[in-house]
């Protein structure tokens, strides 16, 4: 079997959204529970994410956008994107998880990785979240 890494940490559950919000920590809880109850769990190389640095994020996002999110309190960044007290740090770890996975693949420690992270950021733009994806920071 190929060496597969799983990058995950409880920090991703600290991004809180309203109970009715479609982006929920229950998604990650269900993924991790399903993996733990399968034969795959013992074959995964579990990896802790690192926190992305400012320069990592600034390679993709404008400084103004980063600072705006960093200073934002709890509430909506746009009509769909909810930010809680721990969302910014969770987003830094989500981006850092992808960086860590790439570095481990480049070193040959793993051949592929699954990053179980949130908040999702794959639709975020350089200077704003894109609410249809409930995103904040991406790489």
N, CA, C and O atoms as CSV, one atom per row, in Angstrom:
chain,resi,resn,atom,element,x,y,z
A,1,UNK,N,N,0.845,-1.198,0.000
A,1,UNK,CA,C,0.000,0.000,0.000
A,1,UNK,C,C,0.879,1.247,0.000
A,1,UNK,O,O,1.923,1.288,0.651
A,2,UNK,N,N,0.449,2.235,-0.722
A,2,UNK,CA,C,1.155,3.516,-0.764
A,2,UNK,C,C,1.106,4.170,0.615
A,2,UNK,O,O,0.160,3.965,1.376
A,3,UNK,N,N,2.139,4.961,0.930
A,3,UNK,CA,C,2.162,5.681,2.202
A,3,UNK,C,C,1.256,6.906,2.077
A,3,UNK,O,O,1.532,7.830,1.312
A,4,UNK,N,N,0.173,6.888,2.845
A,4,UNK,CA,C,-0.818,7.962,2.784
A,4,UNK,C,C,-0.837,8.697,4.114
A,4,UNK,O,O,-0.983,8.087,5.174
A,5,UNK,N,N,-0.687,10.010,4.047
A,5,UNK,CA,C,-0.744,10.837,5.240
A,5,UNK,C,C,-2.137,11.390,5.467
A,5,UNK,O,O,-2.869,11.689,4.524
A,6,UNK,N,N,-2.485,11.519,6.731
A,6,UNK,CA,C,-3.728,12.178,7.135
A,6,UNK,C,C,-3.326,13.368,7.987
A,6,UNK,O,O,-2.776,13.203,9.076
A,7,UNK,N,N,-3.600,14.562,7.493
A,7,UNK,CA,C,-3.275,15.771,8.242
A,7,UNK,C,C,-4.566,16.262,8.889
A,7,UNK,O,O,-5.532,16.608,8.208
A,8,UNK,N,N,-4.557,16.284,10.226
A,8,UNK,CA,C,-5.761,16.656,10.974
A,8,UNK,C,C,-5.356,17.115,12.361
A,8,UNK,O,O,-4.338,16.684,12.902
A,9,UNK,N,N,-6.168,17.998,12.933
A,9,UNK,CA,C,-5.977,18.438,14.306
A,9,UNK,C,C,-7.303,18.971,14.833
A,9,UNK,O,O,-8.132,19.449,14.059
A,10,UNK,N,N,-7.504,18.892,16.124
A,10,UNK,CA,C,-8.717,19.402,16.756
A,10,UNK,C,C,-8.932,20.898,16.577
A,10,UNK,O,O,-10.046,21.384,16.772
A,11,UNK,N,N,-7.880,21.646,16.205
A,11,UNK,CA,C,-8.033,23.088,15.982
A,11,UNK,C,C,-9.098,23.371,14.929
A,11,UNK,O,O,-9.743,24.418,14.969
A,12,UNK,N,N,-9.290,22.444,13.983
A,12,UNK,CA,C,-10.249,22.671,12.914
A,12,UNK,C,C,-11.695,22.633,13.407
A,12,UNK,O,O,-12.595,23.132,12.732
A,13,UNK,N,N,-11.916,22.047,14.570
A,13,UNK,CA,C,-13.257,22.017,15.154
A,13,UNK,C,C,-13.571,23.317,15.883
A,13,UNK,O,O,-14.717,23.563,16.257
A,14,UNK,N,N,-12.546,24.152,16.084
A,14,UNK,CA,C,-12.729,25.406,16.814
A,14,UNK,C,C,-13.245,26.548,15.933
A,14,UNK,O,O,-13.563,27.626,16.437
A,15,UNK,N,N,-13.327,26.318,14.644
A,15,UNK,CA,C,-14.007,27.272,13.748
A,15,UNK,C,C,-15.500,27.008,13.944
A,15,UNK,O,O,-16.037,26.009,13.466
A,16,UNK,N,N,-16.146,27.907,14.642
A,16,UNK,CA,C,-17.564,27.735,14.988
A,16,UNK,C,C,-18.450,28.445,13.971
A,16,UNK,O,O,-18.153,29.558,13.537
A,17,UNK,N,N,-19.532,27.788,13.604
A,17,UNK,CA,C,-20.533,28.402,12.738
A,17,UNK,C,C,-21.889,28.258,13.414
A,17,UNK,O,O,-22.064,27.391,14.270
A,18,UNK,N,N,-22.845,29.096,13.040
A,18,UNK,CA,C,-24.184,28.945,13.623
A,18,UNK,C,C,-24.724,27.534,13.351
A,18,UNK,O,O,-24.351,26.906,12.360
A,19,UNK,N,N,-25.585,27.051,14.217
A,19,UNK,CA,C,-26.109,25.681,14.118
A,19,UNK,C,C,-26.731,25.378,12.758
A,19,UNK,O,O,-26.620,24.254,12.269
A,20,UNK,N,N,-27.371,26.344,12.154
A,20,UNK,CA,C,-28.058,26.136,10.875
A,20,UNK,C,C,-27.126,26.217,9.672
A,20,UNK,O,O,-27.519,25.864,8.560
A,21,UNK,N,N,-25.892,26.680,9.886
A,21,UNK,CA,C,-24.964,26.937,8.785
A,21,UNK,C,C,-24.540,25.631,8.099
A,21,UNK,O,O,-24.229,24.658,8.786
A,22,UNK,N,N,-24.521,25.590,6.773
A,22,UNK,CA,C,-24.176,24.340,6.077
A,22,UNK,C,C,-22.734,23.885,6.272
A,22,UNK,O,O,-22.459,22.692,6.142
A,23,UNK,N,N,-21.794,24.797,6.580
A,23,UNK,CA,C,-20.416,24.396,6.837
A,23,UNK,C,C,-20.311,24.144,8.340
A,23,UNK,O,O,-20.358,25.078,9.142
A,24,UNK,N,N,-20.171,22.887,8.706
A,24,UNK,CA,C,-20.259,22.489,10.104
A,24,UNK,C,C,-19.095,21.593,10.498
A,24,UNK,O,O,-18.562,20.845,9.678
A,25,UNK,N,N,-18.708,21.681,11.774
A,25,UNK,CA,C,-17.644,20.802,12.259
A,25,UNK,C,C,-18.066,19.332,12.234
A,25,UNK,O,O,-17.218,18.443,12.309
A,26,UNK,N,N,-19.349,19.079,12.132
A,26,UNK,CA,C,-19.838,17.689,12.063
A,26,UNK,C,C,-19.273,16.964,10.843
A,26,UNK,O,O,-19.125,15.742,10.858
A,27,UNK,N,N,-18.956,17.719,9.786
A,27,UNK,CA,C,-18.361,17.117,8.593
A,27,UNK,C,C,-17.034,16.445,8.939
A,27,UNK,O,O,-16.805,15.295,8.565
A,28,UNK,N,N,-16.163,17.156,9.648
A,28,UNK,CA,C,-14.872,16.565,10.019
A,28,UNK,C,C,-15.023,15.470,11.055
A,28,UNK,O,O,-14.326,14.458,10.993
A,29,UNK,N,N,-15.910,15.656,11.989
A,29,UNK,CA,C,-16.141,14.628,13.009
A,29,UNK,C,C,-16.570,13.334,12.329
A,29,UNK,O,O,-16.083,12.259,12.680
A,30,UNK,N,N,-17.473,13.425,11.363
A,30,UNK,CA,C,-17.949,12.232,10.639
A,30,UNK,C,C,-16.815,11.573,9.851
A,30,UNK,O,O,-16.715,10.347,9.818
A,31,UNK,N,N,-15.966,12.379,9.219
A,31,UNK,CA,C,-14.844,11.833,8.450
A,31,UNK,C,C,-13.886,11.079,9.364
A,31,UNK,O,O,-13.513,9.943,9.075
A,32,UNK,N,N,-13.493,11.704,10.457
A,32,UNK,CA,C,-12.532,11.067,11.373
A,32,UNK,C,C,-13.148,9.826,12.013
A,32,UNK,O,O,-12.472,8.805,12.138
A,33,UNK,N,N,-14.407,9.890,12.418
A,33,UNK,CA,C,-15.073,8.708,12.993
A,33,UNK,C,C,-15.128,7.559,11.992
A,33,UNK,O,O,-14.884,6.407,12.351
A,34,UNK,N,N,-15.447,7.872,10.737
A,34,UNK,CA,C,-15.509,6.831,9.699
A,34,UNK,C,C,-14.128,6.213,9.475
A,34,UNK,O,O,-14.008,4.995,9.341
A,35,UNK,N,N,-13.096,7.041,9.436
A,35,UNK,CA,C,-11.743,6.509,9.251
A,35,UNK,C,C,-11.318,5.634,10.429
A,35,UNK,O,O,-10.744,4.562,10.242
A,36,UNK,N,N,-11.608,6.106,11.646
A,36,UNK,CA,C,-11.233,5.343,12.840
A,36,UNK,C,C,-11.912,3.985,12.892
A,36,UNK,O,O,-11.344,3.031,13.423
A,37,UNK,N,N,-13.105,3.885,12.355
A,37,UNK,CA,C,-13.836,2.617,12.409
A,37,UNK,C,C,-13.549,1.724,11.203
A,37,UNK,O,O,-14.155,0.663,11.052
A,38,UNK,N,N,-12.627,2.157,10.351
A,38,UNK,CA,C,-12.293,1.355,9.171
A,38,UNK,C,C,-10.898,0.750,9.320
A,38,UNK,O,O,-10.129,1.134,10.201
A,39,UNK,N,N,-10.593,-0.186,8.457
A,39,UNK,CA,C,-9.268,-0.802,8.463
A,39,UNK,C,C,-8.190,0.155,7.958
A,39,UNK,O,O,-6.999,-0.105,8.131
A,40,UNK,N,N,-8.591,1.233,7.350
A,40,UNK,CA,C,-7.645,2.213,6.806
A,40,UNK,C,C,-6.913,2.966,7.919
A,40,UNK,O,O,-5.749,3.330,7.752
A,41,UNK,N,N,-7.580,3.202,9.047
A,41,UNK,CA,C,-7.046,4.059,10.109
A,41,UNK,C,C,-5.619,3.681,10.502
A,41,UNK,O,O,-4.758,4.556,10.587
A,42,UNK,N,N,-5.357,2.426,10.737
A,42,UNK,CA,C,-4.033,1.995,11.183
A,42,UNK,C,C,-2.978,2.072,10.088
A,42,UNK,O,O,-1.786,1.962,10.374
A,43,UNK,N,N,-3.391,2.258,8.858
A,43,UNK,CA,C,-2.453,2.345,7.740
A,43,UNK,C,C,-2.075,3.788,7.412
A,43,UNK,O,O,-1.107,4.033,6.691
A,44,UNK,N,N,-2.838,4.733,7.940
A,44,UNK,CA,C,-2.569,6.145,7.672
A,44,UNK,C,C,-1.408,6.649,8.517
A,44,UNK,O,O,-1.254,6.263,9.676
A,45,UNK,N,N,-0.609,7.500,7.934
A,45,UNK,CA,C,0.446,8.186,8.677
A,45,UNK,C,C,-0.159,9.504,9.138
A,45,UNK,O,O,-0.378,10.418,8.342
A,46,UNK,N,N,-0.424,9.586,10.438
A,46,UNK,CA,C,-1.085,10.778,10.968
A,46,UNK,C,C,-0.068,11.895,11.168
A,46,UNK,O,O,0.995,11.702,11.758
A,47,UNK,N,N,-0.430,13.069,10.659
A,47,UNK,CA,C,0.468,14.221,10.633
A,47,UNK,C,C,-0.226,15.413,11.266
A,47,UNK,O,O,-1.380,15.711,10.958
A,48,UNK,N,N,0.486,16.088,12.152
A,48,UNK,CA,C,-0.015,17.333,12.740
A,48,UNK,C,C,0.248,18.471,11.753
A,48,UNK,O,O,1.315,18.523,11.141
A,49,UNK,N,N,-0.700,19.368,11.594
A,49,UNK,CA,C,-0.466,20.513,10.702
A,49,UNK,C,C,0.448,21.527,11.375
A,49,UNK,O,O,0.574,21.559,12.600
A,50,UNK,N,N,1.066,22.334,10.568
A,50,UNK,CA,C,1.794,23.487,11.086
A,50,UNK,C,C,0.924,24.716,10.859
A,50,UNK,O,O,-0.006,24.689,10.053
A,51,UNK,N,N,1.223,25.764,11.556
A,51,UNK,CA,C,0.511,27.024,11.330
A,51,UNK,C,C,1.212,27.759,10.189
A,51,UNK,O,O,2.416,28.007,10.255
A,52,UNK,N,N,0.467,28.102,9.154
A,52,UNK,CA,C,1.038,28.861,8.045
A,52,UNK,C,C,1.531,30.207,8.561
A,52,UNK,O,O,0.925,30.805,9.449
A,53,UNK,N,N,2.625,30.667,8.000
A,53,UNK,CA,C,3.201,31.964,8.349
A,53,UNK,C,C,2.559,33.062,7.491
A,53,UNK,O,O,1.924,32.778,6.476
A,54,UNK,N,N,2.733,34.298,7.910
A,54,UNK,CA,C,2.178,35.427,7.172
A,54,UNK,C,C,2.628,35.397,5.712
A,54,UNK,O,O,1.815,35.612,4.813
A,55,UNK,N,N,3.912,35.134,5.466
A,55,UNK,CA,C,4.431,35.126,4.095
A,55,UNK,C,C,3.810,34.018,3.251
A,55,UNK,O,O,3.632,34.186,2.044
A,56,UNK,N,N,3.477,32.882,3.876
A,56,UNK,CA,C,2.792,31.809,3.143
A,56,UNK,C,C,1.449,32.309,2.630
A,56,UNK,O,O,1.100,32.109,1.467
A,57,UNK,N,N,0.708,32.958,3.507
A,57,UNK,CA,C,-0.626,33.446,3.162
A,57,UNK,C,C,-0.532,34.631,2.201
A,57,UNK,O,O,-1.347,34.771,1.289
A,58,UNK,N,N,0.473,35.482,2.419
A,58,UNK,CA,C,0.632,36.669,1.569
A,58,UNK,C,C,1.049,36.314,0.141
A,58,UNK,O,O,0.977,37.161,-0.750
A,59,UNK,N,N,1.481,35.083,-0.083
A,59,UNK,CA,C,1.790,34.647,-1.446
A,59,UNK,C,C,0.514,34.489,-2.269
A,59,UNK,O,O,0.562,34.440,-3.498
A,60,UNK,N,N,-0.627,34.408,-1.584
A,60,UNK,CA,C,-1.903,34.176,-2.248
A,60,UNK,C,C,-2.889,35.326,-2.017
A,60,UNK,O,O,-3.677,35.659,-2.903
A,61,UNK,N,N,-2.842,35.924,-0.839
A,61,UNK,CA,C,-3.809,36.953,-0.456
A,61,UNK,C,C,-3.134,38.305,-0.236
A,61,UNK,O,O,-1.954,38.372,0.106
A,62,UNK,N,N,-3.893,39.376,-0.434
A,62,UNK,CA,C,-3.356,40.721,-0.205
A,62,UNK,C,C,-3.151,40.949,1.290
A,62,UNK,O,O,-3.829,40.358,2.130
A,63,UNK,N,N,-2.197,41.822,1.592
A,63,UNK,CA,C,-1.940,42.145,2.997
A,63,UNK,C,C,-3.176,42.738,3.662
A,63,UNK,O,O,-3.487,42.419,4.810
A,64,UNK,N,N,-3.879,43.605,2.933
A,64,UNK,CA,C,-5.079,44.226,3.489
A,64,UNK,C,C,-6.144,43.203,3.854
A,64,UNK,O,O,-6.783,43.308,4.900
A,65,UNK,N,N,-6.330,42.227,3.001
A,65,UNK,CA,C,-7.324,41.185,3.263
A,65,UNK,C,C,-6.941,40.368,4.489
A,65,UNK,O,O,-7.785,40.078,5.336
A,66,UNK,N,N,-5.667,39.996,4.581
A,66,UNK,CA,C,-5.197,39.214,5.731
A,66,UNK,C,C,-5.422,39.997,7.017
A,66,UNK,O,O,-5.946,39.458,7.992
A,67,UNK,N,N,-5.034,41.246,7.020
A,67,UNK,CA,C,-5.190,42.074,8.223
A,67,UNK,C,C,-6.661,42.273,8.573
A,67,UNK,O,O,-7.031,42.267,9.747
A,68,UNK,N,N,-7.498,42.447,7.554
A,68,UNK,CA,C,-8.945,42.615,7.805
A,68,UNK,C,C,-9.513,41.376,8.489
A,68,UNK,O,O,-10.252,41.497,9.466
A,69,UNK,N,N,-9.178,40.183,7.986
A,69,UNK,CA,C,-9.680,38.953,8.609
A,69,UNK,C,C,-9.097,38.761,10.007
A,69,UNK,O,O,-9.797,38.355,10.934
A,70,UNK,N,N,-7.815,39.056,10.142
A,70,UNK,CA,C,-7.144,38.892,11.434
A,70,UNK,C,C,-7.805,39.747,12.514
A,70,UNK,O,O,-7.936,39.321,13.661
A,71,UNK,N,N,-8.218,40.954,12.136
A,71,UNK,CA,C,-8.816,41.870,13.101
A,71,UNK,C,C,-10.322,41.747,13.248
A,71,UNK,O,O,-10.929,42.426,14.076
A,72,UNK,N,N,-10.918,40.889,12.450
A,72,UNK,CA,C,-12.370,40.769,12.481
A,72,UNK,C,C,-12.824,39.986,13.710
A,72,UNK,O,O,-12.221,38.975,14.070
A,73,UNK,N,N,-13.859,40.448,14.329
A,73,UNK,CA,C,-14.459,39.713,15.433
A,73,UNK,C,C,-15.414,38.657,14.896
A,73,UNK,O,O,-15.372,38.312,13.715
A,74,UNK,N,N,-16.254,38.159,15.749
A,74,UNK,CA,C,-17.245,37.171,15.347
A,74,UNK,C,C,-18.319,37.834,14.497
A,74,UNK,O,O,-18.816,38.910,14.830
A,75,UNK,N,N,-18.669,37.181,13.397
A,75,UNK,CA,C,-19.697,37.702,12.518
A,75,UNK,C,C,-19.482,37.269,11.085
A,75,UNK,O,O,-18.720,36.343,10.808
A,76,UNK,N,N,-20.156,37.941,10.188
A,76,UNK,CA,C,-20.101,37.586,8.774
A,76,UNK,C,C,-19.069,38.424,8.026
A,76,UNK,O,O,-19.076,39.652,8.115
A,77,UNK,N,N,-18.179,37.755,7.287
A,77,UNK,CA,C,-17.219,38.433,6.422
A,77,UNK,C,C,-17.894,38.815,5.108
A,77,UNK,O,O,-17.480,39.767,4.448
A,78,UNK,N,N,-18.911,38.087,4.739
A,78,UNK,CA,C,-19.786,38.383,3.611
A,78,UNK,C,C,-21.120,37.716,3.942
A,78,UNK,O,O,-21.227,37.114,5.011
A,79,UNK,N,N,-22.131,37.788,3.097
A,79,UNK,CA,C,-23.441,37.252,3.493
A,79,UNK,C,C,-23.454,35.765,3.868
A,79,UNK,O,O,-24.366,35.332,4.572
A,80,UNK,N,N,-22.482,34.976,3.424
A,80,UNK,CA,C,-22.465,33.548,3.723
A,80,UNK,C,C,-21.299,33.090,4.590
A,80,UNK,O,O,-21.368,32.017,5.189
A,81,UNK,N,N,-20.244,33.868,4.668
A,81,UNK,CA,C,-19.017,33.433,5.340
A,81,UNK,C,C,-19.005,33.879,6.784
A,81,UNK,O,O,-18.883,35.070,7.071
A,82,UNK,N,N,-19.131,32.929,7.693
A,82,UNK,CA,C,-19.175,33.231,9.123
A,82,UNK,C,C,-17.793,33.072,9.731
A,82,UNK,O,O,-17.099,32.088,9.471
A,83,UNK,N,N,-17.401,34.038,10.535
A,83,UNK,CA,C,-16.102,34.045,11.207
A,83,UNK,C,C,-16.363,34.003,12.711
A,83,UNK,O,O,-17.138,34.799,13.241
A,84,UNK,N,N,-15.699,33.055,13.394
A,84,UNK,CA,C,-15.804,32.992,14.851
A,84,UNK,C,C,-14.460,33.397,15.460
A,84,UNK,O,O,-13.507,33.685,14.736
A,85,UNK,N,N,-14.392,33.417,16.772
A,85,UNK,CA,C,-13.185,33.861,17.472
A,85,UNK,C,C,-11.949,33.061,17.068
A,85,UNK,O,O,-10.847,33.610,17.058
A,86,UNK,N,N,-12.102,31.785,16.737
A,86,UNK,CA,C,-10.954,30.940,16.417
A,86,UNK,C,C,-10.811,30.632,14.925
A,86,UNK,O,O,-9.963,29.827,14.542
A,87,UNK,N,N,-11.619,31.254,14.092
A,87,UNK,CA,C,-11.594,30.952,12.656
A,87,UNK,C,C,-10.273,31.318,11.996
A,87,UNK,O,O,-9.767,30.555,11.173
A,88,UNK,N,N,-9.706,32.465,12.339
A,88,UNK,CA,C,-8.473,32.895,11.684
A,88,UNK,C,C,-7.338,31.919,11.971
A,88,UNK,O,O,-6.614,31.522,11.059
A,89,UNK,N,N,-7.182,31.535,13.227
A,89,UNK,CA,C,-6.122,30.582,13.587
A,89,UNK,C,C,-6.389,29.226,12.942
A,89,UNK,O,O,-5.464,28.593,12.432
A,90,UNK,N,N,-7.628,28.780,12.958
A,90,UNK,CA,C,-7.960,27.503,12.303
A,90,UNK,C,C,-7.631,27.563,10.815
A,90,UNK,O,O,-7.132,26.588,10.252
A,91,UNK,N,N,-7.904,28.698,10.174
A,91,UNK,CA,C,-7.599,28.855,8.750
A,91,UNK,C,C,-6.097,28.831,8.500
A,91,UNK,O,O,-5.646,28.275,7.498
A,92,UNK,N,N,-5.315,29.431,9.404
A,92,UNK,CA,C,-3.854,29.369,9.263
A,92,UNK,C,C,-3.361,27.925,9.355
A,92,UNK,O,O,-2.471,27.516,8.610
A,93,UNK,N,N,-3.941,27.164,10.267
A,93,UNK,CA,C,-3.567,25.752,10.378
A,93,UNK,C,C,-4.061,24.940,9.182
A,93,UNK,O,O,-3.397,23.993,8.761
A,94,UNK,N,N,-5.215,25.302,8.635
A,94,UNK,CA,C,-5.713,24.599,7.443
A,94,UNK,C,C,-4.762,24.811,6.276
A,94,UNK,O,O,-4.427,23.861,5.570
A,95,UNK,N,N,-4.322,26.048,6.067
A,95,UNK,CA,C,-3.351,26.322,5.010
A,95,UNK,C,C,-2.023,25.632,5.320
A,95,UNK,O,O,-1.385,25.073,4.428
A,96,UNK,N,N,-1.615,25.674,6.581
A,96,UNK,CA,C,-0.374,25.019,6.994
A,96,UNK,C,C,-0.421,23.509,6.837
A,96,UNK,O,O,0.608,22.877,6.602
A,97,UNK,N,N,-1.611,22.924,6.964
A,97,UNK,CA,C,-1.767,21.476,6.773
A,97,UNK,C,C,-1.404,21.088,5.345
A,97,UNK,O,O,-0.737,20.079,5.113
A,98,UNK,N,N,-1.849,21.897,4.398
A,98,UNK,CA,C,-1.541,21.620,2.995
A,98,UNK,C,C,-0.041,21.784,2.745
A,98,UNK,O,O,0.559,20.977,2.035
A,99,UNK,N,N,0.564,22.815,3.319
A,99,UNK,CA,C,2.009,23.020,3.175
A,99,UNK,C,C,2.767,21.839,3.756
A,99,UNK,O,O,3.708,21.340,3.139
A,100,UNK,N,N,2.363,21.389,4.938
A,100,UNK,CA,C,3.014,20.244,5.587
A,100,UNK,C,C,2.886,18.985,4.733
A,100,UNK,O,O,3.849,18.236,4.572
A,101,UNK,N,N,1.702,18.760,4.192
A,101,UNK,CA,C,1.489,17.582,3.337
A,101,UNK,C,C,2.393,17.627,2.108
A,101,UNK,O,O,2.994,16.620,1.736
A,102,UNK,N,N,2.484,18.784,1.490
A,102,UNK,CA,C,3.347,18.925,0.308
A,102,UNK,C,C,4.808,18.668,0.676
A,102,UNK,O,O,5.515,17.955,-0.036
A,103,UNK,N,N,5.255,19.251,1.787
A,103,UNK,CA,C,6.643,19.041,2.213
A,103,UNK,C,C,6.934,17.577,2.495
A,103,UNK,O,O,7.998,17.077,2.129
A,104,UNK,N,N,6.005,16.884,3.142
A,104,UNK,CA,C,6.202,15.458,3.436
A,104,UNK,C,C,6.242,14.625,2.153
A,104,UNK,O,O,7.013,13.670,2.048
A,105,UNK,N,N,5.413,14.992,1.187
A,105,UNK,CA,C,5.446,14.296,-0.108
A,105,UNK,C,C,6.774,14.550,-0.821
A,105,UNK,O,O,7.369,13.622,-1.370
A,106,UNK,N,N,7.238,15.788,-0.818
A,106,UNK,CA,C,8.499,16.122,-1.474
A,106,UNK,C,C,9.675,15.374,-0.844
A,106,UNK,O,O,10.618,15.000,-1.542
A,107,UNK,N,N,9.623,15.155,0.479
A,107,UNK,CA,C,10.694,14.434,1.179
A,107,UNK,C,C,10.579,12.921,1.011
A,107,UNK,O,O,11.493,12.186,1.386
A,108,UNK,N,N,9.474,12.457,0.457
A,108,UNK,CA,C,9.274,11.032,0.272
A,108,UNK,C,C,8.767,10.299,1.505
A,108,UNK,O,O,8.739,9.069,1.524
A,109,UNK,N,N,8.367,11.039,2.537
A,109,UNK,CA,C,7.844,10.419,3.755
A,109,UNK,C,C,6.457,9.822,3.523
A,109,UNK,O,O,6.082,8.833,4.152
A,110,UNK,N,N,5.711,10.431,2.621
A,110,UNK,CA,C,4.401,9.937,2.212
A,110,UNK,C,C,4.313,10.095,0.697
A,110,UNK,O,O,5.072,10.852,0.092
A,111,UNK,N,N,3.378,9.368,0.102
A,111,UNK,CA,C,3.193,9.482,-1.346
A,111,UNK,C,C,1.987,10.337,-1.707
A,111,UNK,O,O,1.905,10.883,-2.807
A,112,UNK,N,N,1.067,10.445,-0.782
A,112,UNK,CA,C,-0.112,11.279,-0.960
A,112,UNK,C,C,-0.672,11.609,0.408
A,112,UNK,O,O,-0.289,11.010,1.413
A,113,UNK,N,N,-1.592,12.580,0.436
A,113,UNK,CA,C,-2.146,12.998,1.724
A,113,UNK,C,C,-3.593,13.422,1.579
A,113,UNK,O,O,-4.034,13.876,0.523
A,114,UNK,N,N,-4.313,13.259,2.667
A,114,UNK,CA,C,-5.656,13.811,2.790
A,114,UNK,C,C,-5.605,14.801,3.944
A,114,UNK,O,O,-5.235,14.443,5.063
A,115,UNK,N,N,-5.978,16.043,3.669
A,115,UNK,CA,C,-5.993,17.086,4.692
A,115,UNK,C,C,-7.440,17.307,5.114
A,115,UNK,O,O,-8.227,17.899,4.375
A,116,UNK,N,N,-7.784,16.829,6.302
A,116,UNK,CA,C,-9.137,16.988,6.843
A,116,UNK,C,C,-9.150,18.292,7.631
A,116,UNK,O,O,-8.858,18.311,8.827
A,117,UNK,N,N,-9.494,19.387,6.942
A,117,UNK,CA,C,-9.369,20.718,7.528
A,117,UNK,C,C,-10.643,21.529,7.336
A,117,UNK,O,O,-11.490,21.217,6.499
A,118,UNK,N,N,-10.744,22.562,8.129
A,118,UNK,CA,C,-11.746,23.593,7.975
A,118,UNK,C,C,-11.272,24.803,8.745
A,118,UNK,O,O,-10.504,24.617,9.688
A,119,UNK,N,N,-11.655,26.014,8.434
A,119,UNK,CA,C,-12.652,26.334,7.430
A,119,UNK,C,C,-12.115,26.088,6.023
A,119,UNK,O,O,-10.916,26.213,5.775
A,120,UNK,N,N,-13.019,25.735,5.102
A,120,UNK,CA,C,-12.566,25.529,3.729
A,120,UNK,C,C,-12.150,26.873,3.135
A,120,UNK,O,O,-12.736,27.908,3.452
A,121,UNK,N,N,-11.149,26.847,2.282
A,121,UNK,CA,C,-10.685,28.093,1.687
A,121,UNK,C,C,-10.412,27.978,0.212
A,121,UNK,O,O,-9.825,28.884,-0.381
A,122,UNK,N,N,-10.823,26.891,-0.392
A,122,UNK,CA,C,-10.458,26.642,-1.784
A,122,UNK,C,C,-11.116,27.589,-2.780
A,122,UNK,O,O,-10.726,27.600,-3.948
A,123,UNK,N,N,-12.084,28.370,-2.369
A,123,UNK,CA,C,-12.701,29.345,-3.274
A,123,UNK,C,C,-12.375,30.780,-2.897
A,123,UNK,O,O,-12.817,31.707,-3.576
A,124,UNK,N,N,-11.615,30.983,-1.834
A,124,UNK,CA,C,-11.274,32.345,-1.431
A,124,UNK,C,C,-10.467,33.021,-2.528
A,124,UNK,O,O,-9.675,32.386,-3.224
A,125,UNK,N,N,-10.683,34.305,-2.665
A,125,UNK,CA,C,-9.941,35.062,-3.662
A,125,UNK,C,C,-8.827,35.848,-2.982
A,125,UNK,O,O,-8.706,35.813,-1.758
A,126,UNK,N,N,-8.032,36.541,-3.744
A,126,UNK,CA,C,-6.873,37.248,-3.201
A,126,UNK,C,C,-7.252,38.280,-2.147
A,126,UNK,O,O,-6.512,38.500,-1.188
A,127,UNK,N,N,-8.413,38.912,-2.331
A,127,UNK,CA,C,-8.760,40.011,-1.441
A,127,UNK,C,C,-10.143,39.901,-0.799
A,127,UNK,O,O,-10.658,40.877,-0.255
A,128,UNK,N,N,-10.738,38.715,-0.864
A,128,UNK,CA,C,-12.046,38.546,-0.220
A,128,UNK,C,C,-12.408,37.072,-0.118
A,128,UNK,O,O,-11.940,36.245,-0.902
A,129,UNK,N,N,-13.254,36.757,0.865
A,129,UNK,CA,C,-13.787,35.398,0.920
A,129,UNK,C,C,-14.802,35.238,-0.203
A,129,UNK,O,O,-15.312,36.223,-0.736
A,130,UNK,N,N,-15.079,34.043,-0.543
A,130,UNK,CA,C,-16.127,33.798,-1.532
A,130,UNK,C,C,-17.162,32.948,-0.850
A,130,UNK,O,O,-16.999,31.735,-0.725
A,131,UNK,N,N,-18.229,33.580,-0.407
A,131,UNK,CA,C,-19.218,32.969,0.468
A,131,UNK,C,C,-19.870,31.713,-0.014
A,131,UNK,O,O,-20.311,30.900,0.797
A,132,UNK,N,N,-19.949,31.522,-1.325
A,132,UNK,CA,C,-20.607,30.308,-1.779
A,132,UNK,C,C,-19.840,29.073,-1.353
A,132,UNK,O,O,-20.375,27.965,-1.387
A,133,UNK,N,N,-18.594,29.253,-0.955
A,133,UNK,CA,C,-17.794,28.122,-0.484
A,133,UNK,C,C,-17.549,28.216,1.021
A,133,UNK,O,O,-16.862,27.366,1.586
A,134,UNK,N,N,-18.108,29.248,1.684
A,134,UNK,CA,C,-17.905,29.432,3.122
A,134,UNK,C,C,-16.419,29.419,3.438
A,134,UNK,O,O,-15.971,28.694,4.325
A,135,UNK,N,N,-15.667,30.217,2.715
A,135,UNK,CA,C,-14.220,30.162,2.801
A,135,UNK,C,C,-13.634,31.425,3.413
A,135,UNK,O,O,-14.273,32.477,3.449
A,136,UNK,N,N,-12.403,31.295,3.892
A,136,UNK,CA,C,-11.708,32.452,4.437
A,136,UNK,C,C,-10.312,32.608,3.860
A,136,UNK,O,O,-10.015,33.639,3.256
A,137,UNK,N,N,-9.455,31.627,4.027
A,137,UNK,CA,C,-8.074,31.713,3.570
A,137,UNK,C,C,-7.759,30.471,2.757
A,137,UNK,O,O,-8.173,29.367,3.111
A,138,UNK,N,N,-7.033,30.649,1.678
A,138,UNK,CA,C,-6.667,29.499,0.849
A,138,UNK,C,C,-5.182,29.519,0.521
A,138,UNK,O,O,-4.480,30.499,0.771
A,139,UNK,N,N,-4.741,28.446,-0.027
A,139,UNK,CA,C,-3.381,28.381,-0.582
A,139,UNK,C,C,-3.467,27.949,-2.005
A,139,UNK,O,O,-2.442,27.825,-2.675
